[in-house]
Amino acid sequence: MPKTRGGHTSAPQSSERAAPVRAPLDAPPHLADSASQSRYHTRRASATPVAPTQIPPRGPPTKKAKTSKPGESSRALGIHSLSRHPQTP
């Protein structure tokens, strides 16, 4: 009986904890959004231009180097060469 009681209490507790935490968070967003927008305005503007600029240069070079010439890419890194060397042969 003690085993079932412990498991039963754990399940409902987790559900109850998540429900009340989500409800209050969904309600204040509307009010906090107005005040937060002014404060986060500077942060948002800085993060927006930085994110898109870092994504393009990171994606193409990594994929092109590995897909175009996996052998050359490993050689340039040096460390990859050792890791691929034993796997290739």
PDB file of N, CA, C and O in Angstrom:
ATOM      1  N   MET A   1       0.817  -1.202   0.000  1.00  0.00           N
ATOM      2  CA  MET A   1       0.000   0.000   0.000  1.00  0.00           C
ATOM      3  C   MET A   1       0.867   1.275   0.000  1.00  0.00           C
ATOM      4  O   MET A   1       0.551   2.240  -0.696  1.00  0.00           O
ATOM      5  N   PRO A   2       1.920   1.274   0.754  1.00  0.00           N
ATOM      6  CA  PRO A   2       2.766   2.488   0.802  1.00  0.00           C
ATOM      7  C   PRO A   2       3.368   2.791  -0.560  1.00  0.00           C
ATOM      8  O   PRO A   2       3.544   3.954  -0.921  1.00  0.00           O
ATOM      9  N   LYS A   3       3.680   1.764  -1.303  1.00  0.00           N
ATOM     10  CA  LYS A   3       4.292   1.993  -2.628  1.00  0.00           C
ATOM     11  C   LYS A   3       3.291   2.689  -3.552  1.00  0.00           C
ATOM     12  O   LYS A   3       3.638   3.658  -4.227  1.00  0.00           O
ATOM     13  N   THR A   4       2.077   2.208  -3.581  1.00  0.00           N
ATOM     14  CA  THR A   4       1.063   2.798  -4.455  1.00  0.00           C
ATOM     15  C   THR A   4       0.774   4.242  -4.031  1.00  0.00           C
ATOM     16  O   THR A   4       0.597   5.128  -4.867  1.00  0.00           O
ATOM     17  N   ARG A   5       0.732   4.453  -2.731  1.00  0.00           N
ATOM     18  CA  ARG A   5       0.419   5.791  -2.221  1.00  0.00           C
ATOM     19  C   ARG A   5       1.504   6.781  -2.683  1.00  0.00           C
ATOM     20  O   ARG A   5       1.193   7.880  -3.142  1.00  0.00           O
ATOM     21  N   GLY A   6       2.745   6.389  -2.558  1.00  0.00           N
ATOM     22  CA  GLY A   6       3.850   7.285  -2.936  1.00  0.00           C
ATOM     23  C   GLY A   6       3.770   7.626  -4.421  1.00  0.00           C
ATOM     24  O   GLY A   6       3.892   8.789  -4.805  1.00  0.00           O
ATOM     25  N   GLY A   7       3.568   6.620  -5.241  1.00  0.00           N
ATOM     26  CA  GLY A   7       3.518   6.865  -6.687  1.00  0.00           C
ATOM     27  C   GLY A   7       2.322   7.726  -7.048  1.00  0.00           C
ATOM     28  O   GLY A   7       2.417   8.610  -7.900  1.00  0.00           O
ATOM     29  N   HIS A   8       1.216   7.470  -6.411  1.00  0.00           N
ATOM     30  CA  HIS A   8      -0.001   8.220  -6.710  1.00  0.00           C
ATOM     31  C   HIS A   8       0.149   9.694  -6.339  1.00  0.00           C
ATOM     32  O   HIS A   8      -0.294  10.585  -7.063  1.00  0.00           O
ATOM     33  N   THR A   9       0.772   9.920  -5.215  1.00  0.00           N
ATOM     34  CA  THR A   9       0.930  11.310  -4.747  1.00  0.00           C
ATOM     35  C   THR A   9       1.909  12.056  -5.648  1.00  0.00           C
ATOM     36  O   THR A   9       1.760  13.257  -5.874  1.00  0.00           O
ATOM     37  N   SER A  10       2.896  11.355  -6.153  1.00  0.00           N
ATOM     38  CA  SER A  10       3.920  12.007  -6.991  1.00  0.00           C
ATOM     39  C   SER A  10       3.289  12.478  -8.310  1.00  0.00           C
ATOM     40  O   SER A  10       3.568  13.585  -8.771  1.00  0.00           O
ATOM     41  N   ALA A  11       2.461  11.659  -8.900  1.00  0.00           N
ATOM     42  CA  ALA A  11       1.874  11.995 -10.197  1.00  0.00           C
ATOM     43  C   ALA A  11       1.007  13.258 -10.107  1.00  0.00           C
ATOM     44  O   ALA A  11       1.225  14.202 -10.867  1.00  0.00           O
ATOM     45  N   PRO A  12       0.046  13.291  -9.208  1.00  0.00           N
ATOM     46  CA  PRO A  12      -0.839  14.463  -9.117  1.00  0.00           C
ATOM     47  C   PRO A  12      -0.071  15.714  -8.712  1.00  0.00           C
ATOM     48  O   PRO A  12      -0.379  16.810  -9.179  1.00  0.00           O
ATOM     49  N   GLN A  13       0.913  15.559  -7.858  1.00  0.00           N
ATOM     50  CA  GLN A  13       1.685  16.731  -7.422  1.00  0.00           C
ATOM     51  C   GLN A  13       2.355  17.389  -8.625  1.00  0.00           C
ATOM     52  O   GLN A  13       2.340  18.613  -8.753  1.00  0.00           O
ATOM     53  N   SER A  14       2.928  16.598  -9.484  1.00  0.00           N
ATOM     54  CA  SER A  14       3.634  17.147 -10.652  1.00  0.00           C
ATOM     55  C   SER A  14       2.642  17.885 -11.557  1.00  0.00           C
ATOM     56  O   SER A  14       2.936  18.972 -12.056  1.00  0.00           O
ATOM     57  N   SER A  15       1.492  17.298 -11.757  1.00  0.00           N
ATOM     58  CA  SER A  15       0.490  17.903 -12.639  1.00  0.00           C
ATOM     59  C   SER A  15      -0.023  19.210 -12.028  1.00  0.00           C
ATOM     60  O   SER A  15      -0.179  20.216 -12.720  1.00  0.00           O
ATOM     61  N   GLU A  16      -0.279  19.173 -10.735  1.00  0.00           N
ATOM     62  CA  GLU A  16      -0.805  20.376 -10.070  1.00  0.00           C
ATOM     63  C   GLU A  16       0.220  21.502 -10.110  1.00  0.00           C
ATOM     64  O   GLU A  16      -0.132  22.671 -10.270  1.00  0.00           O
ATOM     65  N   ARG A  17       1.458  21.148  -9.967  1.00  0.00           N
ATOM     66  CA  ARG A  17       2.515  22.173  -9.931  1.00  0.00           C
ATOM     67  C   ARG A  17       2.634  22.828 -11.322  1.00  0.00           C
ATOM     68  O   ARG A  17       2.824  24.041 -11.418  1.00  0.00           O
ATOM     69  N   ALA A  18       2.525  22.051 -12.366  1.00  0.00           N
ATOM     70  CA  ALA A  18       2.708  22.587 -13.721  1.00  0.00           C
ATOM     71  C   ALA A  18       1.494  23.450 -14.107  1.00  0.00           C
ATOM     72  O   ALA A  18       1.647  24.466 -14.785  1.00  0.00           O
ATOM     73  N   ALA A  19       0.318  23.054 -13.684  1.00  0.00           N
ATOM     74  CA  ALA A  19      -0.895  23.795 -14.046  1.00  0.00           C
ATOM     75  C   ALA A  19      -0.876  25.221 -13.484  1.00  0.00           C
ATOM     76  O   ALA A  19      -1.038  26.181 -14.238  1.00  0.00           O
ATOM     77  N   PRO A  20      -0.683  25.369 -12.191  1.00  0.00           N
ATOM     78  CA  PRO A  20      -0.698  26.723 -11.597  1.00  0.00           C
ATOM     79  C   PRO A  20       0.445  27.588 -12.125  1.00  0.00           C
ATOM     80  O   PRO A  20       0.295  28.804 -12.249  1.00  0.00           O
ATOM     81  N   VAL A  21       1.541  26.994 -12.424  1.00  0.00           N
ATOM     82  CA  VAL A  21       2.693  27.774 -12.909  1.00  0.00           C
ATOM     83  C   VAL A  21       2.416  28.289 -14.325  1.00  0.00           C
ATOM     84  O   VAL A  21       2.825  29.398 -14.668  1.00  0.00           O
ATOM     85  N   ARG A  22       1.744  27.516 -15.124  1.00  0.00           N
ATOM     86  CA  ARG A  22       1.481  27.925 -16.511  1.00  0.00           C
ATOM     87  C   ARG A  22       0.354  28.967 -16.567  1.00  0.00           C
ATOM     88  O   ARG A  22       0.404  29.900 -17.368  1.00  0.00           O
ATOM     89  N   ALA A  23      -0.637  28.804 -15.730  1.00  0.00           N
ATOM     90  CA  ALA A  23      -1.779  29.729 -15.751  1.00  0.00           C
ATOM     91  C   ALA A  23      -1.325  31.167 -15.479  1.00  0.00           C
ATOM     92  O   ALA A  23      -1.637  32.062 -16.265  1.00  0.00           O
ATOM     93  N   PRO A  24      -0.608  31.402 -14.400  1.00  0.00           N
ATOM     94  CA  PRO A  24      -0.178  32.781 -14.077  1.00  0.00           C
ATOM     95  C   PRO A  24       0.762  33.344 -15.139  1.00  0.00           C
ATOM     96  O   PRO A  24       0.765  34.549 -15.389  1.00  0.00           O
ATOM     97  N   LEU A  25       1.533  32.506 -15.745  1.00  0.00           N
ATOM     98  CA  LEU A  25       2.480  32.993 -16.758  1.00  0.00           C
ATOM     99  C   LEU A  25       1.725  33.434 -18.017  1.00  0.00           C
ATOM    100  O   LEU A  25       2.138  34.370 -18.701  1.00  0.00           O
ATOM    101  N   ASP A  26       0.635  32.761 -18.307  1.00  0.00           N
ATOM    102  CA  ASP A  26      -0.122  33.103 -19.522  1.00  0.00           C
ATOM    103  C   ASP A  26      -0.924  34.396 -19.328  1.00  0.00           C
ATOM    104  O   ASP A  26      -1.192  35.110 -20.294  1.00  0.00           O
ATOM    105  N   ALA A  27      -1.300  34.689 -18.099  1.00  0.00           N
ATOM    106  CA  ALA A  27      -2.128  35.870 -17.836  1.00  0.00           C
ATOM    107  C   ALA A  27      -1.307  37.166 -17.834  1.00  0.00           C
ATOM    108  O   ALA A  27      -1.688  38.124 -18.505  1.00  0.00           O
ATOM    109  N   PRO A  28      -0.207  37.219 -17.108  1.00  0.00           N
ATOM    110  CA  PRO A  28       0.596  38.455 -17.016  1.00  0.00           C
ATOM    111  C   PRO A  28       1.276  38.869 -18.318  1.00  0.00           C
ATOM    112  O   PRO A  28       1.541  40.056 -18.508  1.00  0.00           O
ATOM    113  N   PRO A  29       1.561  37.949 -19.205  1.00  0.00           N
ATOM    114  CA  PRO A  29       2.242  38.321 -20.453  1.00  0.00           C
ATOM    115  C   PRO A  29       1.631  39.552 -21.112  1.00  0.00           C
ATOM    116  O   PRO A  29       2.361  40.389 -21.643  1.00  0.00           O
ATOM    117  N   HIS A  30       0.322  39.676 -21.088  1.00  0.00           N
ATOM    118  CA  HIS A  30      -0.320  40.823 -21.753  1.00  0.00           C
ATOM    119  C   HIS A  30       0.100  42.136 -21.090  1.00  0.00           C
ATOM    120  O   HIS A  30       0.452  43.102 -21.766  1.00  0.00           O
ATOM    121  N   LEU A  31       0.056  42.153 -19.762  1.00  0.00           N
ATOM    122  CA  LEU A  31       0.412  43.391 -19.045  1.00  0.00           C
ATOM    123  C   LEU A  31       1.921  43.588 -19.063  1.00  0.00           C
ATOM    124  O   LEU A  31       2.403  44.696 -19.301  1.00  0.00           O
ATOM    125  N   ALA A  32       2.649  42.545 -18.818  1.00  0.00           N
ATOM    126  CA  ALA A  32       4.118  42.639 -18.760  1.00  0.00           C
ATOM    127  C   ALA A  32       4.663  42.960 -20.160  1.00  0.00           C
ATOM    128  O   ALA A  32       5.694  43.621 -20.288  1.00  0.00           O
ATOM    129  N   ASP A  33       3.990  42.506 -21.175  1.00  0.00           N
ATOM    130  CA  ASP A  33       4.465  42.746 -22.547  1.00  0.00           C
ATOM    131  C   ASP A  33       4.625  44.250 -22.808  1.00  0.00           C
ATOM    132  O   ASP A  33       5.614  44.685 -23.397  1.00  0.00           O
ATOM    133  N   SER A  34       3.653  45.024 -22.368  1.00  0.00           N
ATOM    134  CA  SER A  34       3.701  46.476 -22.612  1.00  0.00           C
ATOM    135  C   SER A  34       4.907  47.096 -21.907  1.00  0.00           C
ATOM    136  O   SER A  34       5.646  47.875 -22.510  1.00  0.00           O
ATOM    137  N   ALA A  35       5.104  46.762 -20.662  1.00  0.00           N
ATOM    138  CA  ALA A  35       6.214  47.341 -19.886  1.00  0.00           C
ATOM    139  C   ALA A  35       7.534  46.712 -20.325  1.00  0.00           C
ATOM    140  O   ALA A  35       8.559  47.390 -20.398  1.00  0.00           O
ATOM    141  N   SER A  36       7.504  45.439 -20.611  1.00  0.00           N
ATOM    142  CA  SER A  36       8.739  44.734 -21.005  1.00  0.00           C
ATOM    143  C   SER A  36       9.222  45.234 -22.371  1.00  0.00           C
ATOM    144  O   SER A  36      10.425  45.348 -22.605  1.00  0.00           O
ATOM    145  N   GLN A  37       8.304  45.522 -23.240  1.00  0.00           N
ATOM    146  CA  GLN A  37       8.690  45.970 -24.590  1.00  0.00           C
ATOM    147  C   GLN A  37       9.622  47.175 -24.519  1.00  0.00           C
ATOM    148  O   GLN A  37      10.593  47.261 -25.271  1.00  0.00           O
ATOM    149  N   SER A  38       9.327  48.088 -23.626  1.00  0.00           N
ATOM    150  CA  SER A  38      10.151  49.302 -23.512  1.00  0.00           C
ATOM    151  C   SER A  38      11.549  48.936 -23.017  1.00  0.00           C
ATOM    152  O   SER A  38      12.541  49.465 -23.518  1.00  0.00           O
ATOM    153  N   ARG A  39      11.632  48.062 -22.068  1.00  0.00           N
ATOM    154  CA  ARG A  39      12.934  47.690 -21.491  1.00  0.00           C
ATOM    155  C   ARG A  39      13.691  46.770 -22.443  1.00  0.00           C
ATOM    156  O   ARG A  39      14.892  46.937 -22.655  1.00  0.00           O
ATOM    157  N   TYR A  40      13.002  45.824 -22.999  1.00  0.00           N
ATOM    158  CA  TYR A  40      13.669  44.853 -23.891  1.00  0.00           C
ATOM    159  C   TYR A  40      13.846  45.400 -25.314  1.00  0.00           C
ATOM    160  O   TYR A  40      14.427  44.744 -26.179  1.00  0.00           O
ATOM    161  N   HIS A  41      13.344  46.585 -25.528  1.00  0.00           N
ATOM    162  CA  HIS A  41      13.445  47.160 -26.878  1.00  0.00           C
ATOM    163  C   HIS A  41      14.903  47.178 -27.347  1.00  0.00           C
ATOM    164  O   HIS A  41      15.210  46.774 -28.468  1.00  0.00           O
ATOM    165  N   THR A  42      15.781  47.646 -26.486  1.00  0.00           N
ATOM    166  CA  THR A  42      17.202  47.733 -26.868  1.00  0.00           C
ATOM    167  C   THR A  42      17.780  46.334 -27.069  1.00  0.00           C
ATOM    168  O   THR A  42      18.549  46.103 -28.002  1.00  0.00           O
ATOM    169  N   ARG A  43      17.419  45.433 -26.216  1.00  0.00           N
ATOM    170  CA  ARG A  43      17.967  44.075 -26.312  1.00  0.00           C
ATOM    171  C   ARG A  43      17.443  43.392 -27.578  1.00  0.00           C
ATOM    172  O   ARG A  43      18.186  42.691 -28.265  1.00  0.00           O
ATOM    173  N   ARG A  44      16.217  43.591 -27.866  1.00  0.00           N
ATOM    174  CA  ARG A  44      15.612  42.910 -29.026  1.00  0.00           C
ATOM    175  C   ARG A  44      16.261  43.412 -30.326  1.00  0.00           C
ATOM    176  O   ARG A  44      16.568  42.619 -31.215  1.00  0.00           O
ATOM    177  N   ALA A  45      16.458  44.683 -30.425  1.00  0.00           N
ATOM    178  CA  ALA A  45      17.027  45.256 -31.650  1.00  0.00           C
ATOM    179  C   ALA A  45      18.446  44.730 -31.859  1.00  0.00           C
ATOM    180  O   ALA A  45      18.844  44.435 -32.985  1.00  0.00           O
ATOM    181  N   SER A  46      19.183  44.618 -30.801  1.00  0.00           N
ATOM    182  CA  SER A  46      20.582  44.172 -30.912  1.00  0.00           C
ATOM    183  C   SER A  46      20.630  42.682 -31.274  1.00  0.00           C
ATOM    184  O   SER A  46      21.470  42.252 -32.065  1.00  0.00           O
ATOM    185  N   ALA A  47      19.738  41.921 -30.698  1.00  0.00           N
ATOM    186  CA  ALA A  47      19.745  40.470 -30.933  1.00  0.00           C
ATOM    187  C   ALA A  47      19.211  40.156 -32.337  1.00  0.00           C
ATOM    188  O   ALA A  47      19.661  39.194 -32.959  1.00  0.00           O
ATOM    189  N   THR A  48      18.293  40.922 -32.828  1.00  0.00           N
ATOM    190  CA  THR A  48      17.705  40.629 -34.141  1.00  0.00           C
ATOM    191  C   THR A  48      18.741  40.691 -35.270  1.00  0.00           C
ATOM    192  O   THR A  48      18.854  39.735 -36.036  1.00  0.00           O
ATOM    193  N   PRO A  49      19.484  41.762 -35.392  1.00  0.00           N
ATOM    194  CA  PRO A  49      20.464  41.873 -36.484  1.00  0.00           C
ATOM    195  C   PRO A  49      21.651  40.935 -36.308  1.00  0.00           C
ATOM    196  O   PRO A  49      22.259  40.513 -37.292  1.00  0.00           O
ATOM    197  N   VAL A  50      21.977  40.611 -35.088  1.00  0.00           N
ATOM    198  CA  VAL A  50      23.138  39.744 -34.837  1.00  0.00           C
ATOM    199  C   VAL A  50      22.809  38.290 -35.188  1.00  0.00           C
ATOM    200  O   VAL A  50      23.650  37.581 -35.741  1.00  0.00           O
ATOM    201  N   ALA A  51      21.612  37.851 -34.875  1.00  0.00           N
ATOM    202  CA  ALA A  51      21.248  36.449 -35.121  1.00  0.00           C
ATOM    203  C   ALA A  51      21.310  36.107 -36.613  1.00  0.00           C
ATOM    204  O   ALA A  51      22.015  35.168 -36.983  1.00  0.00           O
ATOM    205  N   PRO A  52      20.608  36.822 -37.469  1.00  0.00           N
ATOM    206  CA  PRO A  52      20.606  36.497 -38.902  1.00  0.00           C
ATOM    207  C   PRO A  52      21.986  36.621 -39.536  1.00  0.00           C
ATOM    208  O   PRO A  52      22.286  35.923 -40.504  1.00  0.00           O
ATOM    209  N   THR A  53      22.803  37.474 -39.018  1.00  0.00           N
ATOM    210  CA  THR A  53      24.141  37.652 -39.607  1.00  0.00           C
ATOM    211  C   THR A  53      25.037  36.465 -39.267  1.00  0.00           C
ATOM    212  O   THR A  53      25.879  36.072 -40.073  1.00  0.00           O
ATOM    213  N   GLN A  54      24.863  35.905 -38.099  1.00  0.00           N
ATOM    214  CA  GLN A  54      25.722  34.788 -37.679  1.00  0.00           C
ATOM    215  C   GLN A  54      25.244  33.469 -38.279  1.00  0.00           C
ATOM    216  O   GLN A  54      26.047  32.555 -38.467  1.00  0.00           O
ATOM    217  N   ILE A  55      23.989  33.359 -38.572  1.00  0.00           N
ATOM    218  CA  ILE A  55      23.451  32.092 -39.090  1.00  0.00           C
ATOM    219  C   ILE A  55      23.948  31.789 -40.516  1.00  0.00           C
ATOM    220  O   ILE A  55      24.448  30.689 -40.751  1.00  0.00           O
ATOM    221  N   PRO A  56      23.831  32.704 -41.452  1.00  0.00           N
ATOM    222  CA  PRO A  56      24.242  32.431 -42.841  1.00  0.00           C
ATOM    223  C   PRO A  56      25.708  32.030 -42.977  1.00  0.00           C
ATOM    224  O   PRO A  56      25.994  31.024 -43.626  1.00  0.00           O
ATOM    225  N   PRO A  57      26.632  32.760 -42.402  1.00  0.00           N
ATOM    226  CA  PRO A  57      28.054  32.420 -42.560  1.00  0.00           C
ATOM    227  C   PRO A  57      28.400  31.111 -41.879  1.00  0.00           C
ATOM    228  O   PRO A  57      29.357  30.446 -42.277  1.00  0.00           O
ATOM    229  N   ARG A  58      27.670  30.738 -40.894  1.00  0.00           N
ATOM    230  CA  ARG A  58      27.980  29.502 -40.164  1.00  0.00           C
ATOM    231  C   ARG A  58      27.473  28.271 -40.933  1.00  0.00           C
ATOM    232  O   ARG A  58      28.158  27.250 -40.995  1.00  0.00           O
ATOM    233  N   GLY A  59      26.299  28.371 -41.503  1.00  0.00           N
ATOM    234  CA  GLY A  59      25.703  27.203 -42.175  1.00  0.00           C
ATOM    235  C   GLY A  59      26.416  26.824 -43.464  1.00  0.00           C
ATOM    236  O   GLY A  59      26.925  25.708 -43.567  1.00  0.00           O
ATOM    237  N   PRO A  60      26.469  27.696 -44.431  1.00  0.00           N
ATOM    238  CA  PRO A  60      27.053  27.374 -45.745  1.00  0.00           C
ATOM    239  C   PRO A  60      28.482  26.856 -45.661  1.00  0.00           C
ATOM    240  O   PRO A  60      28.771  25.812 -46.245  1.00  0.00           O
ATOM    241  N   PRO A  61      29.364  27.516 -44.983  1.00  0.00           N
ATOM    242  CA  PRO A  61      30.767  27.073 -44.940  1.00  0.00           C
ATOM    243  C   PRO A  61      30.908  25.680 -44.348  1.00  0.00           C
ATOM    244  O   PRO A  61      31.667  24.865 -44.872  1.00  0.00           O
ATOM    245  N   THR A  62      30.211  25.398 -43.297  1.00  0.00           N
ATOM    246  CA  THR A  62      30.330  24.077 -42.662  1.00  0.00           C
ATOM    247  C   THR A  62      29.813  22.987 -43.601  1.00  0.00           C
ATOM    248  O   THR A  62      30.453  21.948 -43.760  1.00  0.00           O
ATOM    249  N   LYS A  63      28.690  23.216 -44.204  1.00  0.00           N
ATOM    250  CA  LYS A  63      28.110  22.187 -45.088  1.00  0.00           C
ATOM    251  C   LYS A  63      28.926  22.062 -46.376  1.00  0.00           C
ATOM    252  O   LYS A  63      29.183  20.956 -46.852  1.00  0.00           O
ATOM    253  N   LYS A  64      29.322  23.176 -46.922  1.00  0.00           N
ATOM    254  CA  LYS A  64      30.069  23.144 -48.187  1.00  0.00           C
ATOM    255  C   LYS A  64      31.400  22.415 -48.011  1.00  0.00           C
ATOM    256  O   LYS A  64      31.785  21.602 -48.852  1.00  0.00           O
ATOM    257  N   ALA A  65      32.082  22.703 -46.941  1.00  0.00           N
ATOM    258  CA  ALA A  65      33.410  22.111 -46.724  1.00  0.00           C
ATOM    259  C   ALA A  65      33.285  20.597 -46.554  1.00  0.00           C
ATOM    260  O   ALA A  65      34.083  19.842 -47.108  1.00  0.00           O
ATOM    261  N   LYS A  66      32.305  20.164 -45.805  1.00  0.00           N
ATOM    262  CA  LYS A  66      32.167  18.720 -45.555  1.00  0.00           C
ATOM    263  C   LYS A  66      31.576  18.006 -46.767  1.00  0.00           C
ATOM    264  O   LYS A  66      31.996  16.899 -47.105  1.00  0.00           O
ATOM    265  N   THR A  67      30.613  18.630 -47.413  1.00  0.00           N
ATOM    266  CA  THR A  67      29.961  17.981 -48.546  1.00  0.00           C
ATOM    267  C   THR A  67      30.824  18.069 -49.806  1.00  0.00           C
ATOM    268  O   THR A  67      30.921  17.107 -50.569  1.00  0.00           O
ATOM    269  N   SER A  68      31.439  19.208 -50.014  1.00  0.00           N
ATOM    270  CA  SER A  68      32.262  19.398 -51.207  1.00  0.00           C
ATOM    271  C   SER A  68      33.496  18.502 -51.163  1.00  0.00           C
ATOM    272  O   SER A  68      33.686  17.647 -52.029  1.00  0.00           O
ATOM    273  N   LYS A  69      34.323  18.705 -50.156  1.00  0.00           N
ATOM    274  CA  LYS A  69      35.565  17.919 -50.051  1.00  0.00           C
ATOM    275  C   LYS A  69      35.808  17.511 -48.602  1.00  0.00           C
ATOM    276  O   LYS A  69      36.485  18.222 -47.860  1.00  0.00           O
ATOM    277  N   PRO A  70      35.268  16.386 -48.205  1.00  0.00           N
ATOM    278  CA  PRO A  70      35.456  15.918 -46.818  1.00  0.00           C
ATOM    279  C   PRO A  70      36.923  15.672 -46.505  1.00  0.00           C
ATOM    280  O   PRO A  70      37.355  15.887 -45.372  1.00  0.00           O
ATOM    281  N   GLY A  71      37.688  15.229 -47.476  1.00  0.00           N
ATOM    282  CA  GLY A  71      39.114  14.949 -47.264  1.00  0.00           C
ATOM    283  C   GLY A  71      39.876  16.226 -46.971  1.00  0.00           C
ATOM    284  O   GLY A  71      40.666  16.277 -46.028  1.00  0.00           O
ATOM    285  N   GLU A  72      39.648  17.253 -47.767  1.00  0.00           N
ATOM    286  CA  GLU A  72      40.380  18.509 -47.565  1.00  0.00           C
ATOM    287  C   GLU A  72      39.968  19.166 -46.256  1.00  0.00           C
ATOM    288  O   GLU A  72      40.802  19.720 -45.540  1.00  0.00           O
ATOM    289  N   SER A  73      38.705  19.104 -45.954  1.00  0.00           N
ATOM    290  CA  SER A  73      38.216  19.749 -44.732  1.00  0.00           C
ATOM    291  C   SER A  73      38.917  19.134 -43.518  1.00  0.00           C
ATOM    292  O   SER A  73      39.340  19.854 -42.613  1.00  0.00           O
ATOM    293  N   SER A  74      39.037  17.826 -43.499  1.00  0.00           N
ATOM    294  CA  SER A  74      39.680  17.161 -42.363  1.00  0.00           C
ATOM    295  C   SER A  74      41.158  17.542 -42.316  1.00  0.00           C
ATOM    296  O   SER A  74      41.710  17.748 -41.235  1.00  0.00           O
ATOM    297  N   ARG A  75      41.786  17.634 -43.453  1.00  0.00           N
ATOM    298  CA  ARG A  75      43.231  17.949 -43.482  1.00  0.00           C
ATOM    299  C   ARG A  75      43.481  19.332 -42.891  1.00  0.00           C
ATOM    300  O   ARG A  75      44.429  19.530 -42.131  1.00  0.00           O
ATOM    301  N   ALA A  76      42.628  20.279 -43.244  1.00  0.00           N
ATOM    302  CA  ALA A  76      42.830  21.652 -42.764  1.00  0.00           C
ATOM    303  C   ALA A  76      42.680  21.710 -41.238  1.00  0.00           C
ATOM    304  O   ALA A  76      43.401  22.448 -40.566  1.00  0.00           O
ATOM    305  N   LEU A  77      41.763  20.945 -40.712  1.00  0.00           N
ATOM    306  CA  LEU A  77      41.551  20.962 -39.259  1.00  0.00           C
ATOM    307  C   LEU A  77      42.683  20.234 -38.537  1.00  0.00           C
ATOM    308  O   LEU A  77      43.079  20.628 -37.440  1.00  0.00           O
ATOM    309  N   GLY A  78      43.187  19.207 -39.136  1.00  0.00           N
ATOM    310  CA  GLY A  78      44.277  18.478 -38.494  1.00  0.00           C
ATOM    311  C   GLY A  78      43.715  17.451 -37.519  1.00  0.00           C
ATOM    312  O   GLY A  78      43.999  16.260 -37.649  1.00  0.00           O
ATOM    313  N   ILE A  79      42.949  17.877 -36.579  1.00  0.00           N
ATOM    314  CA  ILE A  79      42.398  16.951 -35.580  1.00  0.00           C
ATOM    315  C   ILE A  79      41.434  15.984 -36.264  1.00  0.00           C
ATOM    316  O   ILE A  79      41.444  14.785 -35.984  1.00  0.00           O
ATOM    317  N   HIS A  80      40.620  16.501 -37.143  1.00  0.00           N
ATOM    318  CA  HIS A  80      39.664  15.651 -37.863  1.00  0.00           C
ATOM    319  C   HIS A  80      40.411  14.602 -38.680  1.00  0.00           C
ATOM    320  O   HIS A  80      39.960  13.464 -38.811  1.00  0.00           O
ATOM    321  N   SER A  81      41.531  14.991 -39.215  1.00  0.00           N
ATOM    322  CA  SER A  81      42.320  14.083 -40.049  1.00  0.00           C
ATOM    323  C   SER A  81      42.640  12.821 -39.256  1.00  0.00           C
ATOM    324  O   SER A  81      42.514  11.713 -39.777  1.00  0.00           O
ATOM    325  N   LEU A  82      43.043  12.976 -38.025  1.00  0.00           N
ATOM    326  CA  LEU A  82      43.407  11.812 -37.197  1.00  0.00           C
ATOM    327  C   LEU A  82      42.170  10.960 -36.933  1.00  0.00           C
ATOM    328  O   LEU A  82      42.240   9.732 -36.918  1.00  0.00           O
ATOM    329  N   SER A  83      41.058  11.616 -36.729  1.00  0.00           N
ATOM    330  CA  SER A  83      39.833  10.879 -36.417  1.00  0.00           C
ATOM    331  C   SER A  83      39.319  10.150 -37.664  1.00  0.00           C
ATOM    332  O   SER A  83      38.821   9.029 -37.564  1.00  0.00           O
ATOM    333  N   ARG A  84      39.435  10.767 -38.809  1.00  0.00           N
ATOM    334  CA  ARG A  84      38.930  10.155 -40.045  1.00  0.00           C
ATOM    335  C   ARG A  84      39.941   9.152 -40.602  1.00  0.00           C
ATOM    336  O   ARG A  84      39.552   8.164 -41.224  1.00  0.00           O
ATOM    337  N   HIS A  85      41.171   9.388 -40.393  1.00  0.00           N
ATOM    338  CA  HIS A  85      42.210   8.511 -40.947  1.00  0.00           C
ATOM    339  C   HIS A  85      41.935   7.041 -40.630  1.00  0.00           C
ATOM    340  O   HIS A  85      41.899   6.211 -41.538  1.00  0.00           O
ATOM    341  N   PRO A  86      41.741   6.715 -39.364  1.00  0.00           N
ATOM    342  CA  PRO A  86      41.512   5.305 -39.003  1.00  0.00           C
ATOM    343  C   PRO A  86      40.157   4.811 -39.490  1.00  0.00           C
ATOM    344  O   PRO A  86      39.987   3.617 -39.737  1.00  0.00           O
ATOM    345  N   GLN A  87      39.204   5.702 -39.631  1.00  0.00           N
ATOM    346  CA  GLN A  87      37.875   5.280 -40.070  1.00  0.00           C
ATOM    347  C   GLN A  87      37.845   5.070 -41.582  1.00  0.00           C
ATOM    348  O   GLN A  87      37.163   4.162 -42.058  1.00  0.00           O
ATOM    349  N   THR A  88      38.561   5.878 -42.337  1.00  0.00           N
ATOM    350  CA  THR A  88      38.534   5.775 -43.797  1.00  0.00           C
ATOM    351  C   THR A  88      39.100   4.430 -44.259  1.00  0.00           C
ATOM    352  O   THR A  88      38.441   3.732 -45.029  1.00  0.00           O
ATOM    353  N   PRO A  89      40.267   4.057 -43.827  1.00  0.00           N
ATOM    354  CA  PRO A  89      40.878   2.791 -44.268  1.00  0.00           C
ATOM    355  C   PRO A  89      40.296   1.614 -43.522  1.00  0.00           C
ATOM    356  O   PRO A  89      40.692   0.473 -43.764  1.00  0.00           O
TER     357      PRO A  89
END
